[in-house]
Amino acid sequence: MRSRWPQPVRLASRRFDMGQSGGNPWAGEVALQIDGQRHVLKLTLGALAELEASLGEDSLVALVSRFEGGCFSSRDVLALIVAGLRGGGWQGAPADLTSAEIEGGPIAAARAAATLLVRAFSLPDAEGAA
């Protein structure tokens, strides 16, 4: 079953190929360059639970709805990036990212966050695009 995701910003479209920089879509992984270092992000069950707690949500439905509607905030993006980094083994804190340089800037961060959600809750197609 394919999920609908935000058409206004095309966050999970094939035009943005996360596969170029790595990350296994079949494992729900997304790669992101932070301060010149490649990080593999993944939303594990523990990372998802931490994400819910950090956003003060009872479930992830509200977060997914905001991304579907293109009404997400920078706080949503940061929380997803932190959760994905933690799921990938990162031991840092959200404050560590306040002055970090993300390759591609806020747009790349938002795309990575949306791609994390897509890959966590759907299967990639035959080409590996989630």
N, CA, C and O atoms as a MOPAC input file, in Angstrom:
PM7 MOZYME 1SCF
protein

 N      0.84000 1    -1.17300 1     0.00000 1
 C      0.00000 1     0.00000 1     0.00000 1
 C      0.89000 1     1.24300 1     0.00000 1
 O      1.71700 1     1.40500 1     0.89700 1
 N      0.73800 1     2.09100 1    -0.95800 1
 C      1.52700 1     3.31600 1    -1.06700 1
 C      0.83900 1     4.43000 1    -0.27500 1
 O     -0.38100 1     4.58100 1    -0.32900 1
 N      1.62100 1     5.18700 1     0.44300 1
 C      1.09100 1     6.30500 1     1.21000 1
 C      1.09100 1     7.57100 1     0.37100 1
 O      1.93100 1     7.73700 1    -0.51300 1
 N      0.14200 1     8.47000 1     0.65000 1
 C      0.16500 1     9.79600 1     0.05000 1
 C      1.09900 1    10.63500 1     0.90800 1
 O      1.06300 1    10.55300 1     2.13600 1
 N      1.93300 1    11.44100 1     0.26100 1
 C      2.80000 1    12.34200 1     0.99700 1
 C      2.74200 1    13.69400 1     0.34300 1
 O      2.21700 1    13.82100 1    -0.76300 1
 N      3.26100 1    14.70100 1     0.98800 1
 C      3.02400 1    16.08900 1     0.60200 1
 C      3.37400 1    16.41100 1    -0.84500 1
 O      4.54300 1    16.43700 1    -1.23000 1
 N      2.35900 1    16.64900 1    -1.61500 1
 C      2.55000 1    17.04700 1    -2.99300 1
 C      3.06100 1    18.47700 1    -3.12600 1
 O      3.84100 1    18.74800 1    -4.03800 1
 N      2.64700 1    19.42700 1    -2.23800 1
 C      3.09900 1    20.80200 1    -2.43200 1
 C      4.61500 1    20.95000 1    -2.44300 1
 O      5.14600 1    21.74600 1    -3.21700 1
 N      5.32600 1    20.19800 1    -1.59600 1
 C      6.77500 1    20.33600 1    -1.53800 1
 C      7.50400 1    19.13200 1    -2.11800 1
 O      8.73400 1    19.12000 1    -2.16700 1
 N      6.77300 1    18.13600 1    -2.55200 1
 C      7.33800 1    16.95100 1    -3.20000 1
 C      8.48800 1    16.36000 1    -2.38500 1
 O      9.54400 1    16.04300 1    -2.93300 1
 N      8.27900 1    16.21300 1    -1.07400 1
 C      9.34700 1    15.78500 1    -0.18400 1
 C      9.83100 1    14.36500 1    -0.44900 1
 O     11.01300 1    14.07700 1    -0.26200 1
 N      8.97200 1    13.50100 1    -0.86700 1
 C      9.37000 1    12.11000 1    -1.04000 1
 C      9.35400 1    11.70300 1    -2.50700 1
 O      9.19500 1    10.52300 1    -2.82100 1
 N      9.51100 1    12.64000 1    -3.38000 1
 C      9.43700 1    12.32900 1    -4.80100 1
 C     10.71500 1    11.69100 1    -5.30900 1
 O     11.75000 1    11.74700 1    -4.64400 1
 N     10.64800 1    11.09400 1    -6.46500 1
 C     11.82400 1    10.49700 1    -7.07900 1
 C     12.81200 1    11.55200 1    -7.55100 1
 O     13.97400 1    11.23800 1    -7.80700 1
 N     12.35900 1    12.82100 1    -7.67200 1
 C     13.27700 1    13.88700 1    -8.07900 1
 C     14.38100 1    14.06300 1    -7.05000 1
 O     15.48300 1    14.48400 1    -7.40100 1
 N     14.11400 1    13.75400 1    -5.80200 1
 C     15.12700 1    13.83500 1    -4.76000 1
 C     15.56800 1    12.42100 1    -4.46600 1
 O     14.87700 1    11.69900 1    -3.74700 1
 N     16.69300 1    12.00900 1    -4.99900 1
 C     17.15700 1    10.63200 1    -4.90100 1
 C     18.08500 1    10.46600 1    -3.71300 1
 O     19.27900 1    10.75200 1    -3.80700 1
 N     17.54300 1    10.00700 1    -2.59900 1
 C     18.35700 1     9.78800 1    -1.41600 1
 C     19.37500 1     8.68100 1    -1.66200 1
 O     20.38000 1     8.60800 1    -0.95400 1
 N     19.14000 1     7.82000 1    -2.64400 1
 C     20.05000 1     6.72800 1    -2.93300 1
 C     21.40900 1     7.20700 1    -3.39500 1
 O     22.39100 1     6.48100 1    -3.24200 1
 N     21.50300 1     8.40400 1    -3.95600 1
 C     22.78700 1     8.91500 1    -4.41300 1
 C     23.76400 1     9.06000 1    -3.26100 1
 O     24.95700 1     8.81500 1    -3.44000 1
 N     23.30500 1     9.44300 1    -2.11100 1
 C     24.19800 1     9.65600 1    -0.98100 1
 C     24.18400 1     8.47600 1    -0.01700 1
 O     24.79600 1     8.54500 1     1.04900 1
 N     23.51000 1     7.42000 1    -0.36600 1
 C     23.48500 1     6.24300 1     0.48800 1
 C     22.18900 1     6.10900 1     1.24600 1
 O     21.22700 1     6.84100 1     1.01300 1
 N     22.18200 1     5.17900 1     2.13800 1
 C     20.97000 1     4.87900 1     2.87500 1
 C     20.20200 1     3.79200 1     2.15200 1
 O     19.91700 1     3.91700 1     0.96100 1
 N     19.87500 1     2.75400 1     2.84300 1
 C     19.17800 1     1.61300 1     2.27200 1
 C     17.67500 1     1.80000 1     2.44300 1
 O     17.17000 1     1.69800 1     3.56100 1
 N     16.94200 1     2.07300 1     1.35000 1
 C     15.50500 1     2.30100 1     1.48600 1
 C     14.76600 1     1.07500 1     2.01800 1
 O     13.73000 1     1.21700 1     2.66900 1
 N     15.27900 1    -0.11500 1     1.75300 1
 C     14.63000 1    -1.33500 1     2.23400 1
 C     14.76000 1    -1.47500 1     3.74900 1
 O     13.96200 1    -2.16700 1     4.38100 1
 N     15.75200 1    -0.82800 1     4.32600 1
 C     15.93800 1    -0.83800 1     5.77600 1
 C     15.38900 1     0.43900 1     6.41500 1
 O     15.52100 1     0.63700 1     7.62300 1
 N     14.77300 1     1.30500 1     5.60600 1
 C     14.22200 1     2.54700 1     6.12100 1
 C     15.27100 1     3.61700 1     6.36700 1
 O     15.01500 1     4.57800 1     7.09200 1
 N     16.44600 1     3.46500 1     5.77700 1
 C     17.54700 1     4.39100 1     6.02700 1
 C     17.54600 1     5.57800 1     5.06800 1
 O     17.12500 1     5.47200 1     3.91600 1
 N     18.02800 1     6.70200 1     5.57400 1
 C     18.21500 1     7.93000 1     4.79700 1
 C     19.59600 1     8.47200 1     5.16300 1
 O     19.95900 1     8.50200 1     6.33800 1
 N     20.35800 1     8.89500 1     4.17100 1
 C     21.67400 1     9.46800 1     4.44500 1
 C     21.59200 1    10.99100 1     4.39200 1
 O     20.85600 1    11.55900 1     3.58500 1
 N     22.35900 1    11.64100 1     5.26500 1
 C     22.37600 1    13.09000 1     5.33100 1
 C     23.78400 1    13.53800 1     5.70900 1
 O     24.40200 1    12.97400 1     6.61200 1
 N     24.28600 1    14.55800 1     5.01100 1
 C     25.60600 1    15.12000 1     5.30700 1
 C     25.45000 1    16.23200 1     6.34200 1
 O     24.76700 1    17.22800 1     6.10000 1
 N     26.08500 1    16.05200 1     7.48700 1
 C     26.03900 1    17.05000 1     8.55100 1
 C     27.47900 1    17.39400 1     8.92200 1
 O     28.26900 1    16.52200 1     9.28400 1
 N     27.80000 1    18.66500 1     8.82700 1
 C     29.16700 1    19.13400 1     9.07500 1
 C     30.20300 1    18.33500 1     8.28600 1
 O     31.27700 1    18.00600 1     8.79100 1
 N     29.85500 1    18.03300 1     7.03700 1
 C     30.77300 1    17.33200 1     6.15000 1
 C     30.89200 1    15.84600 1     6.39000 1
 O     31.66400 1    15.17300 1     5.70700 1
 N     30.14600 1    15.31600 1     7.34300 1
 C     30.20500 1    13.89100 1     7.65500 1
 C     28.88100 1    13.22800 1     7.28400 1
 O     27.80700 1    13.74300 1     7.59500 1
 N     28.97500 1    12.07500 1     6.61200 1
 C     27.78400 1    11.32700 1     6.21200 1
 C     27.20800 1    10.58700 1     7.41800 1
 O     27.91900 1     9.87000 1     8.12200 1
 N     25.91100 1    10.77400 1     7.64100 1
 C     25.19900 1    10.07600 1     8.71700 1
 C     24.07200 1     9.27000 1     8.08800 1
 O     23.42800 1     9.71900 1     7.13900 1
 N     23.84000 1     8.08000 1     8.62400 1
 C     22.71300 1     7.26200 1     8.18900 1
 C     21.65000 1     7.35900 1     9.27200 1
 O     21.88800 1     7.03000 1    10.43400 1
 N     20.46300 1     7.82200 1     8.86200 1
 C     19.34600 1     8.00600 1     9.77800 1
 C     18.34100 1     6.88000 1     9.58000 1
 O     18.14300 1     6.39300 1     8.46700 1
 N     17.71200 1     6.47600 1    10.67700 1
 C     16.72100 1     5.40300 1    10.61700 1
 C     15.76200 1     5.56300 1    11.79000 1
 O     16.18900 1     5.82200 1    12.91500 1
 N     14.47500 1     5.41000 1    11.52900 1
 C     13.47900 1     5.51100 1    12.59800 1
 C     13.20100 1     4.12400 1    13.16500 1
 O     12.35000 1     3.39200 1    12.66000 1
 N     13.92800 1     3.77500 1    14.21600 1
 C     13.68700 1     2.52100 1    14.92300 1
 C     12.49100 1     2.70500 1    15.85400 1
 O     12.01000 1     3.82400 1    16.03100 1
 N     12.01500 1     1.63100 1    16.44200 1
 C     10.88600 1     1.72300 1    17.36800 1
 C     11.23000 1     2.64100 1    18.54500 1
 O     10.40700 1     3.45800 1    18.95800 1
 N     12.42800 1     2.50900 1    19.07500 1
 C     12.85400 1     3.37000 1    20.17600 1
 C     12.93600 1     4.82600 1    19.75400 1
 O     12.54000 1     5.72000 1    20.50200 1
 N     13.45100 1     5.06200 1    18.55200 1
 C     13.54700 1     6.43000 1    18.04000 1
 C     12.15700 1     7.02800 1    17.84200 1
 O     11.94500 1     8.20900 1    18.11400 1
 N     11.21300 1     6.21700 1    17.37000 1
 C      9.84200 1     6.70100 1    17.18400 1
 C      9.19600 1     7.04600 1    18.52500 1
 O      8.48700 1     8.04600 1    18.63500 1
 N      9.44100 1     6.21700 1    19.54600 1
 C      8.89500 1     6.49900 1    20.88000 1
 C      9.48500 1     7.79700 1    21.43400 1
 O      8.77000 1     8.60100 1    22.03200 1
 N     10.78500 1     8.00000 1    21.23400 1
 C     11.43300 1     9.23100 1    21.68200 1
 C     10.88700 1    10.44000 1    20.92000 1
 O     10.70900 1    11.51800 1    21.48700 1
 N     10.62600 1    10.24200 1    19.63400 1
 C     10.06400 1    11.31200 1    18.80400 1
 C      8.69800 1    11.73700 1    19.33100 1
 O      8.42600 1    12.93100 1    19.46200 1
 N      7.83700 1    10.76600 1    19.63200 1
 C      6.51700 1    11.08700 1    20.19000 1
 C      6.65000 1    11.88100 1    21.48200 1
 O      5.94600 1    12.86900 1    21.69100 1
 N      7.56200 1    11.43900 1    22.34600 1
 C      7.74600 1    12.11400 1    23.63100 1
 C      8.27600 1    13.53200 1    23.44300 1
 O      7.83200 1    14.45800 1    24.12100 1
 N      9.22900 1    13.70300 1    22.51800 1
 C      9.81900 1    15.03000 1    22.33700 1
 C      8.82600 1    16.02600 1    21.74700 1
 O      8.91500 1    17.22500 1    22.01400 1
 N      7.88600 1    15.53900 1    20.94900 1
 C      6.88200 1    16.41700 1    20.34900 1
 C      5.62800 1    16.54800 1    21.20700 1
 O      4.74500 1    17.34800 1    20.89900 1
 N      5.54700 1    15.76500 1    22.28300 1
 C      4.37700 1    15.81800 1    23.14800 1
 C      3.13000 1    15.26300 1    22.48500 1
 O      2.01700 1    15.68900 1    22.79300 1
 N      3.30800 1    14.32400 1    21.58600 1
 C      2.18200 1    13.72800 1    20.86200 1
 C      1.84000 1    12.36100 1    21.46900 1
 O      2.72200 1    11.65300 1    21.95600 1
 N      0.55600 1    12.00000 1    21.43400 1
 C      0.14900 1    10.66900 1    21.86100 1
 C      0.44900 1     9.63400 1    20.78700 1
 O      0.64600 1     8.45600 1    21.08300 1
 N      0.48300 1    10.08300 1    19.54400 1
 C      0.79800 1     9.19700 1    18.42700 1
 C      1.47300 1    10.02900 1    17.34100 1
 O      1.53500 1    11.25500 1    17.42700 1
 N      1.96400 1     9.35900 1    16.34700 1
 C      2.62700 1    10.05000 1    15.24800 1
 C      1.65800 1    10.53200 1    14.18100 1
 O      2.07900 1    11.14000 1    13.19700 1
 N      0.37100 1    10.27100 1    14.35800 1
 C     -0.62700 1    10.64300 1    13.36300 1
 C     -0.62200 1    12.15200 1    13.10600 1
 O     -0.70300 1    12.58400 1    11.95600 1
 N     -0.52900 1    12.94500 1    14.15700 1
 C     -0.52300 1    14.41000 1    13.98400 1
 C      0.70200 1    14.86000 1    13.19500 1
 O      0.59900 1    15.73200 1    12.33200 1
 N      1.85600 1    14.27300 1    13.48600 1
 C      3.08400 1    14.61600 1    12.76100 1
 C      2.97000 1    14.23700 1    11.28800 1
 O      3.30800 1    15.03300 1    10.41200 1
 N      2.50000 1    13.03600 1    11.01700 1
 C      2.33300 1    12.58600 1     9.63400 1
 C      1.34400 1    13.48800 1     8.90800 1
 O      1.55300 1    13.83400 1     7.74500 1
 N      0.26700 1    13.87000 1     9.59200 1
 C     -0.73400 1    14.75700 1     8.98300 1
 C     -0.13100 1    16.10400 1     8.61400 1
 O     -0.44400 1    16.66000 1     7.56200 1
 N      0.73100 1    16.62900 1     9.47700 1
 C      1.37300 1    17.91000 1     9.16100 1
 C      2.25800 1    17.78800 1     7.92500 1
 O      2.26800 1    18.68700 1     7.08300 1
 N      2.99700 1    16.69700 1     7.80500 1
 C      3.83400 1    16.51400 1     6.62000 1
 C      2.98500 1    16.28200 1     5.37900 1
 O      3.30300 1    16.79200 1     4.30400 1
 N      1.91200 1    15.51900 1     5.51900 1
 C      1.02300 1    15.28800 1     4.37200 1
 C      0.42900 1    16.59200 1     3.87400 1
 O      0.27700 1    16.79300 1     2.66900 1
 N      0.09500 1    17.47000 1     4.79200 1
 C     -0.51800 1    18.73500 1     4.41500 1
 C      0.48300 1    19.83400 1     4.10300 1
 O      0.09000 1    20.94500 1     3.74600 1
 N      1.77400 1    19.54100 1     4.23200 1
 C      2.79100 1    20.55700 1     3.98000 1
 C      2.80300 1    21.64200 1     5.04400 1
 O      3.25100 1    22.75900 1     4.78500 1
 N      2.31100 1    21.32100 1     6.24900 1
 C      2.21300 1    22.31200 1     7.32600 1
 C      3.14000 1    21.99000 1     8.49300 1
 O      2.82800 1    22.31000 1     9.64000 1
 N      4.26200 1    21.36900 1     8.21100 1
 C      5.18400 1    20.98900 1     9.27400 1
 C      6.04500 1    22.19000 1     9.67100 1
 O      6.17000 1    23.16000 1     8.92400 1
 N      6.63000 1    22.10100 1    10.86200 1
 C      7.45800 1    23.18900 1    11.37900 1
 C      8.92800 1    22.77700 1    11.38900 1
 O      9.26100 1    21.60800 1    11.19500 1
 N      9.79100 1    23.74700 1    11.61600 1
 C     11.21600 1    23.43200 1    11.73700 1
 C     11.45100 1    22.54400 1    12.96400 1
 O     12.37200 1    21.72800 1    12.97200 1
 N     10.63000 1    22.70100 1    13.98600 1
 C     10.71300 1    21.83200 1    15.16600 1
 C     10.41300 1    20.38400 1    14.79100 1
 O     11.06600 1    19.46500 1    15.28600 1
 N      9.42100 1    20.17900 1    13.91200 1
 C      9.10600 1    18.83000 1    13.42800 1
 C     10.29600 1    18.23900 1    12.68500 1
 O     10.66600 1    17.08500 1    12.90000 1
 N     10.89000 1    19.04300 1    11.80900 1
 C     12.03700 1    18.57300 1    11.01600 1
 C     13.19600 1    18.21200 1    11.93100 1
 O     13.78900 1    17.14200 1    11.79000 1
 N     13.52500 1    19.09800 1    12.87300 1
 C     14.63100 1    18.83600 1    13.78900 1
 C     14.37200 1    17.58500 1    14.62100 1
 O     15.27100 1    16.76400 1    14.80500 1
 N     13.15000 1    17.43700 1    15.12300 1
 C     12.82100 1    16.26000 1    15.93500 1
 C     12.96800 1    14.97500 1    15.12400 1
 O     13.47300 1    13.97600 1    15.63600 1
 N     12.53200 1    14.99000 1    13.86900 1
 C     12.68500 1    13.81200 1    13.01300 1
 C     14.15200 1    13.51600 1    12.70700 1
 O     14.56600 1    12.35700 1    12.72600 1
 N     14.93400 1    14.54800 1    12.42600 1
 C     16.36100 1    14.35700 1    12.15000 1
 C     17.05400 1    13.77500 1    13.38400 1
 O     17.83700 1    12.83300 1    13.26100 1
 N     16.77900 1    14.31700 1    14.55900 1
 C     17.37900 1    13.80900 1    15.79700 1
 C     16.96900 1    12.35700 1    16.02600 1
 O     17.81300 1    11.52000 1    16.34800 1
 N     15.68500 1    12.05300 1    15.86500 1
 C     15.22300 1    10.67500 1    16.05400 1
 C     15.88900 1     9.72700 1    15.05800 1
 O     16.29700 1     8.62400 1    15.42400 1
 N     15.99800 1    10.15600 1    13.80500 1
 C     16.65500 1     9.33300 1    12.79400 1
 C     18.12400 1     9.12200 1    13.09200 1
 O     18.64300 1     8.01700 1    12.93400 1
 N     18.79900 1    10.18100 1    13.52400 1
 C     20.21000 1    10.05200 1    13.89500 1
 C     20.37400 1     9.07700 1    15.05700 1
 O     21.26800 1     8.23000 1    15.04700 1
 N     19.50500 1     9.20400 1    16.05600 1
 C     19.58100 1     8.30100 1    17.20800 1
 C     19.31200 1     6.85900 1    16.78400 1
 O     19.97300 1     5.93500 1    17.25700 1
 N     18.34100 1     6.67200 1    15.89000 1
 C     18.07400 1     5.32400 1    15.38000 1
 C     19.25100 1     4.76100 1    14.60500 1
 O     19.41000 1     3.54500 1    14.49900 1
 N     20.07400 1     5.64700 1    14.06300 1
 C     21.27700 1     5.24400 1    13.34500 1
 C     22.50300 1     5.11400 1    14.23700 1
 O     23.59900 1     4.83100 1    13.75300 1
 N     22.32200 1     5.32100 1    15.54700 1
 C     23.41000 1     5.12100 1    16.48900 1
 C     24.07500 1     6.38300 1    17.01600 1
 O     24.99900 1     6.29200 1    17.82400 1
 N     23.63100 1     7.55300 1    16.58200 1
 C     24.21200 1     8.82200 1    17.02700 1
 C     23.91900 1     9.03300 1    18.50000 1
 O     22.82200 1     8.71800 1    18.96200 1
 N     24.87100 1     9.55500 1    19.24100 1
 C     24.71000 1     9.76200 1    20.68100 1
 C     24.55900 1    11.23600 1    21.06300 1
 O     24.57400 1    11.56500 1    22.24900 1
 N     24.41600 1    12.12000 1    20.08800 1
 C     24.34200 1    13.55100 1    20.35200 1
 C     23.00800 1    13.99900 1    20.92200 1
 O     22.10800 1    13.20000 1    21.18300 1
 N     22.91900 1    15.31500 1    21.10500 1
 C     21.70500 1    15.94900 1    21.62400 1
 C     21.18600 1    16.93200 1    20.57400 1
 O     21.94900 1    17.38400 1    19.72000 1
 N     19.89000 1    17.26800 1    20.62900 1
 C     19.34700 1    18.23500 1    19.66800 1
 C     20.14300 1    19.53700 1    19.61200 1
 O     20.28500 1    20.12600 1    18.54100 1
 N     20.66000 1    19.98900 1    20.74200 1
 C     21.43600 1    21.22900 1    20.78300 1
 C     22.69300 1    21.14300 1    19.91800 1
 O     23.19400 1    22.16400 1    19.44800 1
 N     23.20200 1    19.92700 1    19.70800 1
 C     24.38700 1    19.74500 1    18.86600 1
 C     24.12000 1    20.13800 1    17.41600 1
 O     25.05800 1    20.41700 1    16.66900 1
 N     22.86300 1    20.16100 1    17.01600 1
 C     22.51800 1    20.46100 1    15.62500 1
 C     22.16900 1    21.92700 1    15.38600 1
 O     21.96200 1    22.32800 1    14.24000 1
 N     22.10000 1    22.72400 1    16.43300 1
 C     21.68000 1    24.11500 1    16.25000 1
 C     22.64300 1    24.91700 1    15.38000 1
 O     22.21900 1    25.81800 1    14.65600 1
 N     23.92300 1    24.60000 1    15.44400 1
 C     24.88500 1    25.31100 1    14.60300 1
 C     25.51300 1    24.39200 1    13.55000 1
 O     26.49000 1    24.76700 1    12.90100 1
 N     24.96500 1    23.21800 1    13.38600 1
 C     25.50200 1    22.26500 1    12.40700 1
 C     25.16500 1    22.70500 1    10.98900 1
 O     24.11600 1    23.30000 1    10.73900 1
 N     26.07100 1    22.40300 1    10.07000 1
 C     25.87300 1    22.69300 1     8.64900 1
 C     25.32700 1    21.44100 1     7.97100 1
 O     26.02300 1    20.43300 1     7.85600 1
 N     24.08500 1    21.51300 1     7.52600 1
 C     23.47400 1    20.39100 1     6.81300 1
 C     23.60700 1    20.66100 1     5.32600 1
 O     23.13100 1    21.67900 1     4.82300 1
 N     24.25700 1    19.74400 1     4.62900 1
 C     24.45000 1    19.91900 1     3.18800 1
 C     23.08700 1    20.01100 1     2.51000 1
 O     22.25100 1    19.12100 1     2.67000 1
 N     22.86400 1    21.07000 1     1.76600 1
 C     21.57800 1    21.29800 1     1.12100 1
 C     20.65700 1    22.18300 1     1.93400 1
 O     19.58300 1    22.55700 1     1.46400 1
 N     21.06300 1    22.52500 1     3.15400 1
 C     20.31300 1    23.44500 1     3.99200 1
 C     18.99200 1    22.91100 1     4.50800 1
 O     18.77800 1    21.70000 1     4.55100 1
 N     18.10500 1    23.81600 1     4.89700 1
 C     16.82000 1    23.42900 1     5.48200 1
 C     15.94800 1    22.59400 1     4.53400 1
 O     15.18300 1    21.74100 1     4.98300 1
 N     16.06400 1    22.84100 1     3.22700 1
 C     15.26700 1    22.06000 1     2.27400 1
 C     15.70000 1    20.60100 1     2.30400 1
 O     14.85300 1    19.70800 1     2.33400 1
 N     17.00200 1    20.34800 1     2.29700 1
 C     17.50400 1    18.96600 1     2.35600 1
 C     17.11800 1    18.30900 1     3.68000 1
 O     16.79600 1    17.12200 1     3.71000 1
 N     17.14900 1    19.07100 1     4.76900 1
 C     16.75000 1    18.53100 1     6.06800 1
 C     15.27500 1    18.14100 1     6.05800 1
 O     14.90800 1    17.07700 1     6.55600 1
 N     14.42100 1    19.01100 1     5.48400 1
 C     12.98700 1    18.70300 1     5.40300 1
 C     12.73500 1    17.48800 1     4.52200 1
 O     11.89700 1    16.64700 1     4.84700 1
 N     13.45300 1    17.39000 1     3.41100 1
 C     13.30200 1    16.22800 1     2.53400 1
 C     13.73500 1    14.94700 1     3.23700 1
 O     13.07500 1    13.91300 1     3.12700 1
 N     14.84200 1    15.02400 1     3.95500 1
 C     15.31400 1    13.84700 1     4.68800 1
 C     14.30400 1    13.43600 1     5.75600 1
 O     14.04100 1    12.24700 1     5.93700 1
 N     13.74000 1    14.40400 1     6.45900 1
 C     12.74700 1    14.11700 1     7.50000 1
 C     11.51400 1    13.44800 1     6.89800 1
 O     11.02500 1    12.44800 1     7.42500 1
 N     11.01400 1    13.99900 1     5.79600 1
 C      9.83900 1    13.41400 1     5.14300 1
 C     10.15700 1    12.02200 1     4.60600 1
 O      9.33300 1    11.11300 1     4.70500 1
 N     11.34600 1    11.85400 1     4.04100 1
 C     11.74000 1    10.54700 1     3.50700 1
 C     11.84000 1     9.53000 1     4.63200 1
 O     11.48400 1     8.36700 1     4.44600 1
 N     12.32200 1     9.95600 1     5.80400 1
 C     12.35400 1     9.05900 1     6.95900 1
 C     10.95700 1     8.54600 1     7.28900 1
 O     10.76600 1     7.35100 1     7.51300 1
 N      9.98400 1     9.45000 1     7.31900 1
 C      8.60500 1     9.03700 1     7.61200 1
 C      8.09000 1     8.06200 1     6.56900 1
 O      7.49200 1     7.03900 1     6.90200 1
 N      8.32400 1     8.38500 1     5.30700 1
 C      7.85200 1     7.50900 1     4.23200 1
 C      8.47900 1     6.12700 1     4.36300 1
 O      7.78700 1     5.11100 1     4.29800 1
 N      9.78700 1     6.10100 1     4.54800 1
 C     10.48900 1     4.81900 1     4.60200 1
 C     10.16800 1     4.02100 1     5.85900 1
 O     10.27000 1     2.79400 1     5.85300 1
 N      9.78400 1     4.69800 1     6.93300 1
 C      9.43200 1     3.99700 1     8.16100 1
 C      8.07400 1     3.31000 1     8.05500 1
 O      7.82900 1     2.30600 1     8.72300 1
 N      7.17900 1     3.85800 1     7.20200 1
 C      5.80900 1     3.36000 1     7.17800 1
 C      5.33800 1     2.85600 1     5.82000 1
 O      4.13900 1     2.66800 1     5.61900 1
 N      6.26000 1     2.63400 1     4.88200 1
 C      5.88000 1     2.05900 1     3.58900 1
 C      7.04300 1     1.26800 1     3.02400 1
 O      8.19100 1     1.44600 1     3.43100 1
 N      6.73200 1     0.39500 1     2.08300 1
 C      7.76200 1    -0.39300 1     1.40700 1
 C      8.21800 1     0.32500 1     0.16000 1
 O      7.40600 1     0.94200 1    -0.52900 1
 N      9.51800 1     0.25700 1    -0.14900 1
 C      9.99300 1     0.86500 1    -1.39500 1
 C      9.47000 1     0.09700 1    -2.60000 1
 O      9.12400 1    -1.08000 1    -2.49400 1
 N      9.41500 1     0.77500 1    -3.75800 1
 C      9.01400 1     0.08700 1    -4.97000 1
 C     10.21300 1    -0.70700 1    -5.50000 1
 O     11.25800 1    -0.75100 1    -4.85000 1
 N     10.07300 1    -1.32400 1    -6.65500 1
 C     11.10800 1    -2.18200 1    -7.21300 1
 C     12.41500 1    -1.42900 1    -7.43600 1
 O     13.48400 1    -2.03800 1    -7.41000 1
 N     12.35100 1    -0.11200 1    -7.65600 1
 C     13.55000 1     0.69000 1    -7.88600 1
 C     14.17800 1     1.16600 1    -6.58900 1
 O     15.23400 1     1.79900 1    -6.61100 1
 N     13.55100 1     0.87500 1    -5.46500 1
 C     14.08500 1     1.28300 1    -4.17200 1
 C     13.59000 1     2.62400 1    -3.69200 1
 O     14.00400 1     3.07300 1    -2.62200 1
 N     12.72300 1     3.28400 1    -4.43400 1
 C     12.17900 1     4.58200 1    -4.02000 1
 C     10.98700 1     4.35700 1    -3.11200 1
 O     10.06500 1     3.61300 1    -3.44900 1
 N     11.01400 1     5.01000 1    -1.94700 1
 C      9.89300 1     4.89700 1    -1.01500 1
 C      8.96800 1     6.07700 1    -1.21300 1
 O      7.95100 1     6.18600 1    -0.52800 1

